[in-house]
Amino acid sequence: MRRKYRISGLTSQATRELSFPVDDRGTVKTVVQYFLETYGFNIQHTTLPCLQVGNQQRPNYLPMEVCKIVEGQRYSKRLNEKQITALLKVTCQRPQEREKDILQTVHHNAYYEDPYAQEFGIKIDEQLASVEARVLPPPRYHDSGREKDVLPRVGQWNMMNKKMVNGGRVSHWACINFSRNVQDNAAKVFCHELAIMCQISGMNFAPEPVLPVLSARPEHVERALKARYHDAMNASKPPGKELDLLIVILPDNNGSLYGDLKRICETELGLVSQCCLTKHVFKMSKQYLANVALKINVKVGGRNTVLVDALARRIRLVTDRPTIIFGADVTHPHPGEDSSPSIAAVVASQDWPEITKYAGLVSAQAHRQELIQDLFKVWQDPQRGTVTGGMIKELLISFKRATGQKPQRIIFYRDGVSEGQFYQVLLFELDAIRKACASLEPNYQPPVTFVVVQKRHHTRLFANNHNDQRTVDRSGNILPGTVVDSKICHPTEFDFYLCSHAGIQGTSRPAHYHVLWDENKFTADELQTLTNNLCYTYARCTRSVSIVPPAYYAHLAAFRARFYMEPDTSDSGSVASGARGGPPQGGPRSSTRFGNVAVRPLPALKENVKRVMFYC
């Protein structure tokens, strides 16, 4: 007798210890006894657990040795690092190889003979579509080096021996070492070299920590962080001065340590931290230290580079009057996590006209809810009456505080929206932006441009001639700045494909930008150029990136916020809207309901963390 079952898990007990009621009178039999009496099967491996195919109310146990796994099943849960690396090796193809494979597959499938295609009048060409493209020039950027203005080459540049345009200040810092493989002296040398690199790069960085390097065990992370935080405050001059930065050395395989550390630092202590893996401590390459310095600088409020056109006020519809650029994203739980909340993040530029610093806010919302619920909120306060808030309002206030001016123009880049959700997302989120503006001032309605950014699609762009060095980079991919806005785009709507990055391995995937709303009246050239130029302002590396940085930063912030969920809710509980400064509907720290699901707020970010790019 063969039956198919869906396995829900493994039993915590061995097969020989399991028993269950067999009738309504409460007669109990062991699994071993039942299989012997019912099927004449003597279970051999009684020390192994059983497969659980029932539920908690009606458990159903199957011994492993009587089961076979059905072949060809798709694994839908998250892969580990080894599996991801192996998968990338198999799927990573150079453009020329991928183009050849596509053509061979189309030819092999013989769509011209397909009866269903013929019935619907569908004709599929066996050749790739030829489209017109143009390559946008890279923007010049400004730093504090001897050259001052630098022109990137093929989507990248080098910051070695150059200085950041605005170096941050780190007067008080400390280091905790959680790696058993790194001795105290090695950790001290690493911190010294990193401090020197930060100084060379243009930061005002104290050469020595407030306290000697502390070695601690990963399981004591909370105790170690809080003790070092208070010890450092007492040791600083003047006493009570908070740490500007905490450097943390982690084991290469650190499990939940990284997430616990970020949660404690950013929501409990108000500490900006920089984590470094053990393997990098031992290698200690100059390039690695320079890259870490870039991240540290923006985390403490500095700027790495600025576009020359931004400083010269030459970016039309951006630098002529105060403009705020938003990035927004929602990340959902991995498949298999059926009740974990989704995390929304919104970042917004806090400097003008430079547009390089982005403050970020996060909130949790109902499981797989794509509309960002916390953009605008209204709730009743016992003392103040009706109160308005939300992420948009808070970031608009933050912009005014940082620049001294209120934004007169809004550009909103929204990541992670499928075409079927365009109308719904635009309607809901544009309305939230309008209400947030009106809550600040009755007639305050700056014009809005709402752009959706898509990276998860199957469109690839190949050069006509793979051997023409004028149209391809060293990896064989199309040049950074390549834009296509005809033939494969919508015939009447405003959308375009932009490959803003240089390929490293595999075939580059262009980002697909859809302009859903445009009150600023950008021309195609203006918005494409602005988007491409912004891709050169990403803080974490000296390369242009594949999607516009505000959307990229929002993704990073949302990913970071998943670590803030309490351990008992991050796997199975429903938690969360409104973690930031502004409380959700119903008042501070209360649960919010979406549908029938109660969502508990995330722990709020500390004020000094919210002001900087903590997610980098």
C-alpha positions as CSV (number, residue, x, y, z in Angstrom):
1,M,0.0,0.0,0.0
2,R,1.5,3.4,-1.1
3,R,0.4,6.7,0.2
4,K,1.8,10.2,-0.2
5,Y,2.3,12.4,2.9
6,R,3.6,15.9,3.5
7,I,6.2,15.8,6.2
8,S,5.8,18.6,8.8
9,G,8.9,17.7,10.9
10,L,10.7,15.1,13.0
11,T,9.6,13.9,16.4
12,S,11.7,14.9,19.4
13,Q,11.5,11.3,20.8
14,A,13.0,8.1,19.4
15,T,10.6,5.7,17.6
16,R,10.7,3.2,20.5
17,E,9.4,5.9,22.9
18,L,6.4,7.0,20.8
19,S,2.9,5.8,21.5
20,F,-0.6,6.9,20.4
21,P,-4.3,6.1,21.1
22,V,-5.8,3.6,18.6
23,D,-9.5,3.8,19.5
24,D,-12.0,6.0,21.3
25,R,-11.6,4.0,24.5
26,G,-8.1,5.3,25.0
27,T,-6.2,2.2,24.1
28,V,-2.6,3.1,23.6
29,K,0.0,1.3,21.5
30,T,3.6,2.0,20.7
31,V,4.6,2.7,17.1
32,V,6.8,-0.4,17.1
33,Q,4.0,-2.5,18.4
34,Y,1.4,-1.1,16.0
35,F,3.6,-1.7,12.9
36,L,4.4,-5.3,14.0
37,E,0.7,-6.2,14.7
38,T,-0.9,-4.3,11.8
39,Y,1.6,-4.8,9.0
40,G,3.9,-7.6,10.3
41,F,6.8,-5.2,10.0
42,N,9.5,-5.2,12.6
43,I,11.1,-1.8,12.9
44,Q,14.9,-2.1,13.0
45,H,16.1,1.5,13.7
46,T,14.1,2.2,16.9
47,T,16.6,4.9,18.1
48,L,15.9,7.2,15.2
49,P,13.0,9.8,15.4
50,C,9.9,9.3,13.3
51,L,8.6,11.6,10.5
52,Q,5.7,13.7,11.7
53,V,3.0,14.0,9.1
54,G,0.1,15.0,11.3
55,N,-0.5,18.1,13.5
56,Q,-0.2,18.7,17.2
57,Q,-3.9,17.8,17.8
58,R,-3.7,14.6,15.8
59,P,-0.1,13.4,15.5
60,N,0.7,10.8,12.9
61,Y,4.1,9.1,13.1
62,L,5.9,7.3,10.3
63,P,9.2,5.4,10.8
64,M,11.9,6.6,8.4
65,E,12.7,3.1,7.2
66,V,9.2,2.5,5.7
67,C,9.3,5.8,3.7
68,K,10.8,6.9,0.4
69,I,11.3,10.5,-0.6
70,V,9.4,11.5,-3.8
71,E,11.9,12.5,-6.4
72,G,12.1,15.9,-8.1
73,Q,10.7,18.0,-5.3
74,R,11.6,21.7,-5.2
75,Y,13.3,22.9,-2.1
76,S,11.7,26.3,-1.3
77,K,13.5,27.2,2.0
78,R,16.6,29.4,2.3
79,L,19.9,27.9,1.1
80,N,23.0,28.0,3.2
81,E,26.2,29.8,2.0
82,K,27.8,26.7,0.6
83,Q,24.7,25.8,-1.4
84,I,24.4,29.4,-2.7
85,T,28.0,29.4,-3.8
86,A,27.6,26.0,-5.6
87,L,24.4,27.2,-7.3
88,L,26.0,30.4,-8.5
89,K,28.9,28.5,-10.0
90,V,26.5,26.4,-12.1
91,T,24.2,29.2,-13.2
92,C,26.8,31.9,-13.7
93,Q,27.4,32.3,-17.4
94,R,29.2,34.9,-19.5
95,P,27.0,37.0,-21.8
96,Q,28.2,35.1,-25.0
97,E,27.5,31.7,-23.4
98,R,24.1,32.8,-22.1
99,E,23.1,34.2,-25.5
100,K,24.1,31.0,-27.2
101,D,22.1,28.9,-24.7
102,I,19.0,31.1,-25.1
103,L,19.1,30.7,-28.9
104,Q,19.7,27.0,-28.7
105,T,16.8,26.6,-26.3
106,V,14.4,28.6,-28.4
107,H,15.4,26.5,-31.5
108,H,15.0,23.2,-29.6
109,N,11.5,24.2,-28.3
110,A,10.3,24.8,-31.9
111,Y,7.6,27.3,-30.9
112,Y,6.7,27.7,-34.6
113,E,5.3,24.1,-34.5
114,D,3.5,24.5,-31.1
115,P,-0.3,24.0,-31.7
116,Y,-1.2,26.3,-28.7
117,A,0.9,29.1,-30.0
118,Q,-0.6,28.7,-33.5
119,E,-4.2,28.6,-32.1
120,F,-3.6,32.0,-30.4
121,G,-1.7,33.5,-33.3
122,I,1.5,33.8,-31.4
123,K,4.7,33.9,-33.4
124,I,8.1,33.7,-31.7
125,D,11.2,34.8,-33.5
126,E,14.1,32.5,-33.2
127,Q,16.5,35.5,-33.2
128,L,17.0,38.0,-30.3
129,A,15.2,41.3,-30.8
130,S,17.4,44.1,-32.0
131,V,16.9,47.3,-30.0
132,E,18.4,50.7,-30.0
133,A,20.4,51.7,-27.0
134,R,22.6,54.6,-25.9
135,V,25.3,54.8,-23.3
136,L,25.0,57.6,-20.7
137,P,28.3,59.2,-19.7
138,P,29.5,58.6,-16.1
139,P,29.3,61.6,-13.8
140,R,32.3,63.4,-12.4
141,Y,32.6,63.1,-8.6
142,H,34.4,65.2,-6.1
143,D,36.7,64.2,-3.3
144,S,39.4,65.9,-1.2
145,G,42.4,64.4,-3.0
146,R,44.9,66.2,-5.3
147,E,42.8,65.6,-8.4
148,K,39.6,67.0,-6.8
149,D,37.3,66.0,-9.7
150,V,37.5,62.4,-10.8
151,L,35.9,60.7,-13.8
152,P,35.1,56.9,-13.2
153,R,36.3,54.4,-15.8
154,V,33.9,51.7,-16.8
155,G,31.7,52.1,-13.7
156,Q,34.5,52.1,-11.1
157,W,37.2,54.2,-9.5
158,N,39.9,53.9,-6.9
159,M,39.9,55.7,-3.5
160,M,43.4,54.5,-2.5
161,N,45.5,57.6,-1.8
162,K,42.4,59.8,-2.1
163,K,40.5,61.4,0.7
164,M,36.8,61.4,1.5
165,V,35.1,64.7,0.7
166,N,33.8,65.0,4.3
167,G,35.6,62.8,6.8
168,G,33.6,61.9,10.0
169,R,35.0,62.3,13.5
170,V,35.6,59.2,15.8
171,S,37.1,60.5,19.1
172,H,35.9,57.6,21.3
173,W,35.9,54.1,20.1
174,A,36.4,50.5,21.4
175,C,36.8,47.0,20.2
176,I,35.3,43.7,21.3
177,N,36.7,40.4,19.9
178,F,34.3,37.4,19.8
179,S,36.6,35.2,17.8
180,R,38.5,32.5,19.7
181,N,41.0,32.3,16.8
182,V,42.1,35.9,17.1
183,Q,44.6,36.6,19.9
184,D,44.5,39.9,21.7
185,N,47.7,41.2,20.1
186,A,46.4,40.3,16.6
187,A,43.1,42.2,17.3
188,K,45.1,45.2,18.6
189,V,47.3,45.3,15.5
190,F,44.2,45.0,13.2
191,C,42.4,47.9,15.0
192,H,45.6,50.0,14.8
193,E,45.9,49.4,11.0
194,L,42.2,50.2,10.5
195,A,42.5,53.4,12.5
196,I,45.5,54.5,10.3
197,M,43.5,53.7,7.1
198,C,40.6,55.8,8.4
199,Q,43.0,58.7,9.0
200,I,44.7,58.3,5.6
201,S,41.2,58.3,4.0
202,G,40.4,61.7,5.6
203,M,38.6,60.9,8.8
204,N,39.4,62.5,12.2
205,F,40.0,59.1,13.9
206,A,41.6,58.7,17.3
207,P,44.6,56.4,17.0
208,E,43.9,54.5,20.2
209,P,40.6,53.0,21.7
210,V,39.2,54.3,24.9
211,L,39.8,50.9,26.5
212,P,42.0,47.9,25.5
213,V,40.5,45.3,23.2
214,L,38.0,43.0,25.1
215,S,37.8,39.3,24.3
216,A,34.4,37.8,25.0
217,R,32.5,34.6,24.2
218,P,29.7,34.8,21.6
219,E,27.1,33.4,24.0
220,H,27.8,36.4,26.3
221,V,27.2,39.0,23.6
222,E,24.6,41.1,25.5
223,R,26.6,41.1,28.8
224,A,29.8,42.0,27.0
225,L,28.3,44.8,24.9
226,K,26.5,46.5,27.8
227,A,29.5,46.2,30.1
228,R,31.9,47.6,27.5
229,Y,29.5,50.4,26.7
230,H,29.3,51.5,30.4
231,D,33.0,51.0,31.1
232,A,33.9,53.1,28.0
233,M,31.6,56.0,29.1
234,N,33.2,56.0,32.5
235,A,36.7,55.9,31.0
236,S,36.1,58.7,28.5
237,K,37.2,62.3,29.0
238,P,35.0,64.0,30.0
239,P,33.2,61.0,31.8
240,G,29.8,60.1,30.3
241,K,30.9,60.7,26.7
242,E,29.3,58.0,24.5
243,L,31.2,55.9,22.1
244,D,31.3,57.1,18.5
245,L,32.0,53.6,17.2
246,L,32.3,50.0,18.3
247,I,34.6,47.7,16.2
248,V,33.6,44.0,16.5
249,I,35.6,41.0,15.4
250,L,33.4,38.0,14.6
251,P,34.0,34.3,13.9
252,D,33.7,33.5,10.2
253,N,30.6,31.3,11.0
254,N,28.8,33.4,13.6
255,G,25.2,32.1,13.5
256,S,22.9,34.5,15.2
257,L,25.7,36.6,16.8
258,Y,25.7,39.3,14.1
259,G,21.9,39.8,14.4
260,D,21.9,39.9,18.2
261,L,24.8,42.4,18.2
262,K,23.1,44.8,15.8
263,R,19.8,44.6,17.6
264,I,21.4,45.4,21.0
265,C,23.6,48.1,19.6
266,E,21.0,49.9,17.5
267,T,17.8,49.6,19.6
268,E,19.1,49.4,23.2
269,L,22.5,51.1,23.4
270,G,22.4,53.6,20.5
271,L,25.8,52.4,19.3
272,V,27.1,52.5,15.7
273,S,29.1,49.3,15.1
274,Q,31.4,47.9,12.4
275,C,31.8,44.1,12.2
276,C,34.8,42.4,10.7
277,L,35.2,38.7,10.1
278,T,38.2,36.7,11.4
279,K,39.5,35.9,7.9
280,H,39.9,39.6,7.1
281,V,41.7,40.2,10.4
282,F,44.4,37.7,9.4
283,K,44.6,38.9,5.7
284,M,44.3,42.6,6.6
285,S,44.6,43.8,3.0
286,K,44.8,47.5,2.2
287,Q,41.8,47.3,-0.1
288,Y,39.7,45.6,2.6
289,L,40.7,48.3,5.2
290,A,39.9,51.0,2.7
291,N,36.4,49.6,2.0
292,V,35.7,49.3,5.7
293,A,36.8,52.9,6.2
294,L,34.2,53.9,3.6
295,K,31.5,52.2,5.6
296,I,32.6,53.6,8.9
297,N,32.7,57.2,7.5
298,V,29.0,57.2,6.5
299,K,28.0,55.5,9.7
300,V,29.5,58.3,11.7
301,G,27.9,61.0,9.6
302,G,30.6,61.7,6.9
303,R,30.4,61.8,3.1
304,N,32.7,59.7,0.9
305,T,32.2,61.4,-2.5
306,V,29.8,64.0,-4.0
307,L,28.8,64.5,-7.6
308,V,30.4,67.6,-9.2
309,D,27.1,68.5,-10.9
310,A,25.4,68.5,-7.5
311,L,27.8,70.9,-5.9
312,A,27.6,73.1,-9.0
313,R,23.8,73.0,-8.9
314,R,23.7,71.7,-12.5
315,I,21.2,68.8,-11.9
316,R,17.9,70.1,-13.3
317,L,14.8,69.4,-11.2
318,V,17.0,68.5,-8.3
319,T,19.5,71.2,-7.4
320,D,17.5,74.2,-8.4
321,R,15.3,74.0,-5.3
322,P,15.3,71.8,-2.2
323,T,14.6,68.2,-3.3
324,I,14.2,65.1,-1.1
325,I,14.8,61.7,-2.6
326,F,13.1,58.7,-0.9
327,G,13.8,55.0,-1.3
328,A,11.3,52.4,-0.1
329,D,11.2,48.6,0.1
330,V,9.4,45.7,1.8
331,T,11.1,42.4,2.5
332,H,9.0,39.3,3.1
333,P,9.9,36.2,5.2
334,H,11.5,33.3,3.5
335,P,9.2,30.6,2.0
336,G,8.2,28.3,4.8
337,E,7.9,31.0,7.4
338,D,4.1,31.3,7.4
339,S,3.5,33.9,10.1
340,S,6.6,36.1,10.4
341,P,5.9,39.8,9.6
342,S,7.1,41.6,6.6
343,I,9.5,44.5,7.1
344,A,9.1,47.9,5.5
345,A,11.9,50.4,5.2
346,V,12.0,54.0,4.0
347,V,15.1,56.1,3.6
348,A,15.3,59.7,2.6
349,S,18.2,62.1,1.6
350,Q,19.1,64.5,4.4
351,D,21.5,66.8,2.6
352,W,20.9,69.1,-0.3
353,P,22.2,69.7,-2.9
354,E,24.8,66.9,-2.3
355,I,22.2,64.1,-1.9
356,T,24.5,61.5,-0.4
357,K,23.3,61.1,3.2
358,Y,20.2,59.0,3.8
359,A,18.4,58.6,7.1
360,G,16.4,55.3,7.4
361,L,13.3,54.2,9.3
362,V,11.9,50.7,9.6
363,S,8.6,49.1,10.6
364,A,7.0,45.6,10.6
365,Q,3.7,44.8,9.1
366,A,1.4,41.9,8.4
367,H,2.8,38.8,6.8
368,R,3.4,39.4,3.1
369,Q,1.7,42.8,3.1
370,E,3.3,44.7,0.2
371,L,1.7,48.1,0.8
372,I,3.7,50.1,3.3
373,Q,1.3,50.7,6.2
374,D,3.4,53.0,8.2
375,L,4.0,55.8,5.7
376,F,1.3,57.9,7.4
377,K,-0.5,57.2,10.7
378,V,-3.3,58.8,12.7
379,W,-4.0,57.8,16.3
380,Q,-5.7,59.1,19.4
381,D,-3.6,60.3,22.3
382,P,-5.3,60.8,25.7
383,Q,-3.5,64.1,26.3
384,R,-2.9,65.4,22.8
385,G,-6.0,64.2,21.0
386,T,-5.7,63.3,17.3
387,V,-2.0,62.8,16.5
388,T,-0.4,62.3,13.0
389,G,2.9,60.6,12.3
390,G,4.5,57.9,10.1
391,M,7.7,57.5,8.3
392,I,7.2,60.1,5.6
393,K,6.3,62.8,8.0
394,E,9.3,62.0,10.3
395,L,11.8,62.0,7.4
396,L,10.4,65.3,6.0
397,I,10.9,66.9,9.5
398,S,14.4,65.4,9.6
399,F,15.2,66.9,6.2
400,K,14.1,70.4,7.4
401,R,16.1,70.0,10.6
402,A,19.2,69.0,8.6
403,T,19.1,71.5,5.7
404,G,17.1,74.4,7.2
405,Q,14.6,74.1,4.3
406,K,11.5,72.1,3.7
407,P,11.5,70.0,0.5
408,Q,9.9,71.6,-2.5
409,R,10.1,68.5,-4.6
410,I,9.8,64.8,-3.9
411,I,11.3,61.9,-5.9
412,F,10.2,58.5,-4.6
413,Y,12.0,55.3,-5.7
414,R,10.0,52.2,-4.7
415,D,11.5,48.7,-4.9
416,G,10.0,45.3,-5.0
417,V,6.6,45.9,-6.7
418,S,5.2,43.6,-9.4
419,E,3.3,45.0,-12.4
420,G,0.1,43.6,-11.0
421,Q,0.4,45.7,-7.9
422,F,1.4,49.0,-9.6
423,Y,-2.0,50.7,-9.4
424,Q,-2.7,49.5,-5.8
425,V,0.7,50.6,-4.5
426,L,0.6,54.0,-6.3
427,L,-2.9,54.8,-5.0
428,F,-2.2,53.8,-1.4
429,E,1.4,55.2,-1.0
430,L,1.0,58.4,-3.0
431,D,-2.1,59.2,-0.9
432,A,0.0,58.6,2.3
433,I,2.7,61.0,1.0
434,R,0.1,63.6,0.3
435,K,-1.4,63.2,3.8
436,A,2.0,63.4,5.4
437,C,2.8,66.6,3.7
438,A,-0.6,68.2,4.5
439,S,-0.2,67.2,8.2
440,L,2.9,69.5,8.3
441,E,1.2,72.5,6.7
442,P,-2.4,72.8,5.3
443,N,-1.4,73.7,1.7
444,Y,2.0,72.0,1.6
445,Q,1.9,69.7,-1.5
446,P,5.3,69.5,-3.2
447,P,5.2,67.8,-6.6
448,V,5.9,64.0,-6.5
449,T,7.6,61.7,-9.0
450,F,6.9,58.0,-8.1
451,V,9.2,55.5,-9.7
452,V,9.1,51.7,-9.3
453,V,12.4,49.8,-9.5
454,Q,12.4,46.2,-10.7
455,K,15.4,43.8,-10.7
456,R,13.6,40.5,-10.6
457,H,12.8,40.0,-14.3
458,H,14.2,37.9,-17.1
459,T,15.2,40.6,-19.6
460,R,18.9,40.5,-20.6
461,L,20.7,42.9,-23.0
462,F,23.6,41.7,-25.1
463,A,26.0,43.7,-27.3
464,N,25.5,43.2,-31.1
465,N,29.2,42.4,-31.4
466,H,30.8,40.7,-28.3
467,N,34.3,41.5,-29.6
468,D,33.7,45.3,-30.0
469,Q,35.6,46.8,-27.1
470,R,33.6,50.1,-27.6
471,T,30.3,48.4,-26.5
472,V,31.4,45.8,-23.9
473,D,33.4,45.8,-20.7
474,R,36.1,43.3,-19.7
475,S,33.5,40.8,-18.5
476,G,31.8,40.8,-22.0
477,N,28.8,42.7,-20.6
478,I,27.2,45.9,-22.0
479,L,28.8,49.1,-20.7
480,P,27.6,50.8,-17.5
481,G,25.1,53.5,-18.4
482,T,23.5,51.5,-21.2
483,V,19.8,52.6,-21.4
484,V,17.0,51.2,-23.6
485,D,13.6,52.9,-23.7
486,S,12.0,51.7,-26.9
487,K,10.7,48.5,-28.6
488,I,10.9,46.2,-25.5
489,C,9.3,48.9,-23.3
490,H,5.6,49.9,-22.9
491,P,4.3,51.7,-26.0
492,T,2.6,54.5,-24.1
493,E,3.9,54.4,-20.5
494,F,7.1,55.9,-19.1
495,D,9.6,53.1,-18.5
496,F,13.2,52.2,-19.3
497,Y,15.9,49.6,-18.8
498,L,19.1,50.9,-17.3
499,C,22.3,48.9,-16.8
500,S,24.1,51.3,-14.5
501,H,26.8,48.8,-13.3
502,A,29.9,47.1,-14.7
503,G,29.6,43.3,-14.9
504,I,31.8,41.3,-12.6
505,Q,30.7,37.8,-13.2
506,G,27.9,36.2,-15.2
507,T,25.5,38.3,-17.3
508,S,24.5,41.7,-16.1
509,R,20.8,42.2,-15.4
510,P,19.5,45.7,-16.1
511,A,17.2,47.4,-13.7
512,H,13.7,48.2,-15.1
513,Y,12.3,51.6,-14.0
514,H,8.6,52.4,-14.3
515,V,7.5,56.0,-13.8
516,L,4.0,55.6,-12.3
517,W,3.4,59.3,-11.4
518,D,5.4,62.4,-12.5
519,E,4.3,65.9,-11.4
520,N,7.8,67.2,-11.8
521,K,7.6,66.6,-15.5
522,F,10.9,64.9,-16.1
523,T,11.9,64.2,-19.6
524,A,13.2,60.7,-20.3
525,D,16.7,61.9,-20.7
526,E,16.6,63.9,-17.4
527,L,15.3,61.0,-15.2
528,Q,17.5,58.4,-16.9
529,T,20.6,60.6,-16.4
530,L,19.7,61.4,-12.8
531,T,19.1,57.7,-11.9
532,N,22.4,56.7,-13.6
533,N,24.3,59.4,-11.8
534,L,22.9,58.5,-8.4
535,C,24.1,55.0,-9.0
536,Y,27.7,56.4,-8.6
537,T,27.0,57.7,-5.1
538,Y,26.6,54.4,-3.3
539,A,28.5,54.6,-0.1
540,R,29.8,51.1,0.5
541,C,32.0,50.7,-2.6
542,T,33.9,52.5,-5.3
543,R,31.7,51.2,-8.1
544,S,28.4,52.2,-9.7
545,V,25.6,49.9,-8.5
546,S,22.9,48.1,-10.4
547,I,19.9,49.8,-8.7
548,V,19.5,53.4,-7.6
549,P,21.1,53.8,-4.1
550,P,18.0,55.0,-2.2
551,A,16.2,51.8,-3.2
552,Y,19.3,49.8,-2.4
553,Y,19.6,51.5,1.1
554,A,16.0,50.8,1.8
555,H,16.6,47.1,1.0
556,L,19.6,47.0,3.4
557,A,17.6,48.7,6.2
558,A,14.7,46.3,5.8
559,F,17.1,43.4,5.9
560,R,18.8,44.8,9.0
561,A,15.4,45.3,10.8
562,R,14.6,41.5,10.6
563,F,17.4,41.1,13.3
564,Y,15.4,43.4,15.6
565,M,12.5,41.0,16.0
566,E,12.5,39.2,19.3
567,P,13.7,35.6,19.1
568,D,10.3,34.1,19.9
569,T,8.7,36.1,17.1
570,S,11.3,36.1,14.4
571,D,10.5,32.5,13.5
572,S,6.8,32.0,14.2
573,G,5.2,35.0,15.8
574,S,3.2,37.8,14.3
575,V,4.8,41.1,15.2
576,A,5.2,44.6,14.3
577,S,4.2,47.9,12.8
578,G,5.7,51.3,13.7
579,A,9.2,50.7,14.9
580,R,10.9,54.0,14.6
581,G,10.3,57.2,16.5
582,G,6.6,57.6,15.7
583,P,4.1,55.2,17.3
584,P,1.6,53.2,15.4
585,Q,-2.1,53.7,15.5
586,G,-3.3,53.1,19.1
587,G,-0.3,54.9,20.7
588,P,3.3,54.1,21.4
589,R,4.4,50.4,21.5
590,S,0.9,49.0,21.0
591,S,0.0,46.1,18.8
592,T,-1.5,47.1,15.4
593,R,-4.0,44.9,13.6
594,F,-4.0,44.3,9.9
595,G,-6.9,42.0,9.1
596,N,-7.1,39.5,11.9
597,V,-3.3,39.4,12.5
598,A,-1.9,41.3,15.5
599,V,1.4,42.9,14.7
600,R,3.7,44.0,17.6
601,P,6.0,46.9,17.0
602,L,9.7,46.4,16.5
603,P,12.0,47.9,19.2
604,A,12.6,51.6,18.2
605,L,15.9,52.7,16.8
606,K,17.8,55.1,19.1
607,E,17.7,58.7,17.9
608,N,21.5,59.0,17.2
609,V,21.3,55.8,15.1
610,K,18.4,57.0,13.0
611,R,20.3,60.1,11.9
612,V,23.2,58.2,10.2
613,M,23.5,55.4,7.6
614,F,23.6,52.6,10.2
615,Y,22.5,50.0,7.7
616,C,25.6,50.3,5.5
